[in-house]
């Protein structure tokens, strides 16, 4: 496909009249790759659910700590990052390849604006490989097929699913997606996952009305889940310490970290 045709296809998929998660999330963490409609919806959600910007930043910080832990402590050299979002500072490949330059990283997203930025920004080290797949998490077989062109699926892979399963509304389908993806990677692979919750012990009750507003005014639709529901995504895997906790409290760099209504965990496939 020619570059001009490709850009035409992307522009045909890009809807700037409706707020989109990747761009609103980018706005919440202080990025510039968003539109006025994203800012308006983002501000309204933040009014209804004031900790959302803290959640966005904590989720991003969890990514950094998890990738560093997996690369440094667990010697992982392959990453499959599903639901990449818009590139920002310290993306998965930058952290992994800073520690181990030979690391291979595949990003997966299906937002056209993410694709544009990924192609221009996600460049890796000469020793490693960084690739991007334009694919939807709802179709895990396509994700795995695309990833297999870059990753050796006979060797351990760290599957990163941060803030992505909340866009798979049916929990049975979400569980099946995780099962199928983790079945395609060998023993010694890892799953790192974050997910919003309405659990009151983490202050998640404010998510209810905020997500209702989101689903009426933005895309894609979103859902939160309880600790018990999120824990099912780790069935058959061994959770690593400290288990399923607020993502801000997963191996925090500071003792002053506060709990937020976003669960996070890392598990290994036995």
C-alpha positions as CSV (number, residue, x, y, z in Angstrom):
1,X,0.0,0.0,0.0
2,X,1.3,3.4,-0.9
3,X,2.1,5.9,1.9
4,X,-0.5,8.4,0.6
5,X,-3.2,5.6,0.4
6,X,-2.2,4.4,3.9
7,X,-2.6,8.0,5.3
8,X,-5.9,8.3,3.6
9,X,-7.1,5.1,5.2
10,X,-6.0,6.3,8.6
11,X,-7.7,9.7,8.2
12,X,-10.9,7.8,7.3
13,X,-10.7,5.9,10.6
14,X,-9.8,9.0,12.7
15,X,-12.9,10.6,14.3
16,X,-12.0,13.9,16.0
17,X,-15.6,14.7,16.8
18,X,-15.9,12.1,19.6
19,X,-13.5,11.8,22.6
20,X,-11.3,8.7,22.4
21,X,-9.7,6.9,25.2
22,X,-6.1,7.0,24.0
23,X,-6.3,10.8,23.5
24,X,-8.1,11.5,26.8
25,X,-5.6,9.3,28.6
26,X,-2.9,11.3,26.9
27,X,-4.5,14.5,28.1
28,X,-4.8,13.3,31.7
29,X,-1.1,12.5,31.9
30,X,-0.1,15.9,30.5
31,X,0.4,15.0,26.8
32,X,-0.3,17.1,23.7
33,X,-1.7,14.5,21.4
34,X,-5.4,15.3,22.0
35,X,-8.2,17.4,20.7
36,X,-10.7,19.9,22.3
37,X,-13.4,17.2,22.5
38,X,-11.0,15.0,24.4
39,X,-10.1,17.8,26.8
40,X,-13.8,18.6,27.4
41,X,-14.8,15.0,28.2
42,X,-11.6,14.5,30.2
43,X,-12.3,17.6,32.3
44,X,-15.9,16.5,33.0
45,X,-14.8,13.0,34.0
46,X,-12.2,14.5,36.3
47,X,-14.9,16.7,37.9
48,X,-17.0,13.6,38.6
49,X,-14.1,11.4,39.6
50,X,-11.3,13.7,40.8
51,X,-8.6,11.0,41.2
52,X,-8.7,10.0,37.6
53,X,-5.6,12.0,36.7
54,X,-3.8,10.3,39.6
55,X,-5.0,6.9,38.4
56,X,-3.7,7.7,34.9
57,X,-0.3,8.7,36.2
58,X,-0.1,5.7,38.6
59,X,-1.0,3.3,35.8
60,X,1.9,4.7,33.7
61,X,4.2,4.5,36.7
62,X,3.2,0.9,37.2
63,X,4.2,0.2,33.6
64,X,7.7,1.5,34.3
65,X,8.2,-0.5,37.5
66,X,6.8,-3.7,36.0
67,X,9.0,-3.5,32.8
68,X,12.1,-2.7,34.9
69,X,11.3,-5.6,37.2
70,X,10.6,-8.1,34.4
71,X,13.7,-7.1,32.5
72,X,16.1,-6.7,35.4
73,X,14.9,-9.3,38.0
74,X,13.2,-11.8,35.7
75,X,15.6,-11.6,32.7
76,X,12.7,-11.2,30.2
77,X,13.8,-10.1,26.8
78,X,10.5,-10.2,24.9
79,X,7.5,-8.0,25.5
80,X,4.0,-8.0,23.9
81,X,2.4,-4.7,24.9
82,X,-1.4,-4.9,24.1
83,X,-3.3,-1.6,24.2
84,X,-0.2,0.6,23.7
85,X,-1.9,4.0,23.8
86,X,-0.1,7.1,22.6
87,X,3.7,7.0,23.0
88,X,5.1,9.1,25.8
89,X,8.2,9.2,27.9
90,X,9.7,5.8,29.0
91,X,7.7,3.5,26.8
92,X,8.1,-0.3,27.2
93,X,10.8,-0.6,24.7
94,X,12.8,2.3,26.0
95,X,12.8,0.9,29.6
96,X,13.6,-2.7,28.5
97,X,16.2,-1.8,26.0
98,X,17.9,0.6,28.4
99,X,18.5,-2.4,30.6
100,X,18.9,-5.1,27.9
101,X,19.5,-3.5,24.5
102,X,18.7,-6.9,22.8
103,X,15.1,-6.8,24.0
104,X,12.4,-7.3,21.4
105,X,9.1,-5.4,21.9
106,X,5.8,-5.6,19.9
107,X,3.2,-3.0,20.5
108,X,-0.5,-3.6,19.7
109,X,-3.3,-1.0,19.2
110,X,-6.0,-0.3,16.8
111,X,-6.4,3.5,17.2
112,X,-5.3,5.2,14.0
113,X,-3.8,8.2,15.8
114,X,-1.7,5.8,17.9
115,X,-0.5,4.0,14.7
116,X,0.7,7.3,13.3
117,X,2.7,8.2,16.3
118,X,3.9,4.7,16.9
119,X,5.5,4.6,13.5
120,X,7.4,7.8,14.0
121,X,8.4,7.4,17.7
122,X,8.8,3.8,18.5
123,X,12.3,3.2,17.4
124,X,14.5,0.8,19.3
125,X,18.2,0.0,19.8
126,X,20.2,-1.5,16.9
127,X,20.6,-4.7,19.0
128,X,16.9,-5.1,19.7
129,X,13.7,-4.9,17.7
130,X,10.6,-2.7,18.2
131,X,7.5,-3.4,16.1
132,X,3.9,-2.3,16.0
133,X,0.8,-4.3,15.1
134,X,-2.5,-2.6,14.0
135,X,-4.8,-5.1,15.7
136,X,-7.7,-5.3,18.1
137,X,-7.5,-7.1,21.5
138,X,-11.0,-8.6,20.7
139,X,-9.2,-10.7,18.1
140,X,-6.4,-12.4,20.1
141,X,-5.5,-14.9,17.3
142,X,-4.7,-12.0,15.0
143,X,-2.6,-10.4,17.8
144,X,-0.6,-13.6,18.3
145,X,-0.2,-14.2,14.6
146,X,1.2,-10.6,14.1
147,X,3.5,-10.8,17.2
148,X,5.0,-14.1,16.0
149,X,6.7,-12.3,13.1
150,X,8.9,-10.5,15.6
151,X,8.8,-12.5,18.8
152,X,10.0,-16.1,19.4
153,X,7.0,-17.7,21.0
154,X,9.0,-20.6,22.1
155,X,10.8,-18.3,24.5
156,X,9.3,-16.5,27.5
157,X,7.3,-13.4,26.7
158,X,6.0,-10.7,29.1
159,X,2.4,-9.9,28.0
160,X,1.5,-6.3,29.1
161,X,-2.3,-5.7,29.3
162,X,-2.5,-2.3,31.1
163,X,-5.9,-0.7,31.1
164,X,-7.2,-2.7,28.1
165,X,-9.5,-5.4,29.3
166,X,-11.8,-2.7,30.7
167,X,-12.8,-2.1,27.1
168,X,-13.9,-5.8,26.7
169,X,-17.3,-5.5,28.3
170,X,-18.2,-9.1,28.6
171,X,-16.1,-10.8,31.3
172,X,-16.3,-14.2,29.7
173,X,-14.9,-12.8,26.5
174,X,-12.2,-10.9,28.5
175,X,-11.2,-14.1,30.3
176,X,-11.1,-16.0,27.0
177,X,-8.8,-13.4,25.5
178,X,-6.3,-13.7,28.4
179,X,-6.5,-17.5,28.3
180,X,-5.8,-17.7,24.5
181,X,-3.0,-15.2,24.6
182,X,-1.3,-16.8,27.6
183,X,-1.8,-20.3,26.0
184,X,0.3,-19.1,23.0
185,X,3.4,-18.3,25.1
186,X,5.5,-20.8,27.0
187,X,6.1,-21.6,30.6
188,X,8.1,-18.8,32.2
189,X,6.2,-16.1,30.5
190,X,4.5,-13.3,32.4
191,X,1.3,-11.3,32.5
192,X,1.3,-7.7,33.8
193,X,-2.2,-6.3,34.0
194,X,-4.0,-3.2,35.3
195,X,-7.8,-2.7,35.5
196,X,-10.1,-0.1,37.0
197,X,-12.5,-1.0,39.8
198,X,-15.5,0.2,41.6
199,X,-14.5,-1.5,44.9
200,X,-15.2,0.8,47.7
201,X,-12.1,-0.1,49.7
202,X,-10.0,1.6,47.0
203,X,-12.4,4.5,46.6
204,X,-13.8,3.1,43.3
205,X,-17.5,4.0,43.9
206,X,-16.9,7.3,42.0
207,X,-16.2,5.3,38.9
208,X,-19.8,4.4,38.5
209,X,-21.2,7.7,37.3
210,X,-18.0,8.8,35.6
211,X,-18.0,5.7,33.5
212,X,-21.7,6.1,32.7
213,X,-20.9,9.6,31.4
214,X,-18.0,8.3,29.5
215,X,-20.1,5.6,27.7
216,X,-22.6,8.3,26.7
217,X,-20.0,10.7,25.4
218,X,-16.8,8.9,24.4
219,X,-15.4,5.8,22.8
220,X,-14.8,2.9,23.2
221,X,-17.2,1.9,26.0
222,X,-15.6,1.0,29.3
223,X,-16.4,-1.1,32.4
224,X,-14.9,-1.5,35.9
225,X,-14.7,-4.8,37.7
226,X,-14.3,-6.1,41.3
227,X,-11.2,-7.5,42.8
228,X,-12.8,-11.0,42.5
229,X,-13.5,-10.6,38.8
230,X,-10.1,-9.2,38.0
231,X,-8.4,-12.0,39.8
232,X,-10.0,-14.5,37.4
233,X,-7.7,-13.1,34.6
234,X,-4.8,-14.8,36.5
235,X,-6.4,-18.2,36.7
236,X,-3.7,-20.8,36.0
237,X,-0.9,-18.3,36.7
238,X,1.2,-17.7,39.8
239,X,0.8,-14.1,41.2
240,X,4.1,-12.5,42.2
241,X,4.4,-10.5,45.4
242,X,2.6,-8.3,46.4
243,X,-0.2,-9.9,44.5
244,X,-3.3,-8.1,43.2
245,X,-3.2,-4.6,44.7
246,X,-3.8,-1.0,43.8
247,X,-1.4,-0.4,41.0
248,X,0.2,2.5,42.9
249,X,1.1,0.0,45.7
250,X,2.7,-2.6,43.5
251,X,6.4,-2.5,44.5
252,X,6.2,1.3,45.0
253,X,9.2,3.5,45.0
254,X,7.9,5.5,47.9
255,X,6.4,4.5,51.2
256,X,4.0,7.4,50.9
257,X,2.2,6.0,47.9
258,X,-1.6,6.1,48.3
259,X,-4.1,3.4,47.2
260,X,-6.1,4.2,44.0
261,X,-9.1,2.5,42.4
262,X,-6.9,0.7,39.7
263,X,-5.8,-2.8,40.4
264,X,-2.4,-4.1,39.2
265,X,-0.5,-7.3,39.3
266,X,2.2,-9.4,37.6
267,X,2.0,-13.2,37.4
268,X,4.2,-15.9,35.9
269,X,3.0,-18.9,33.8
270,X,4.2,-22.1,35.6
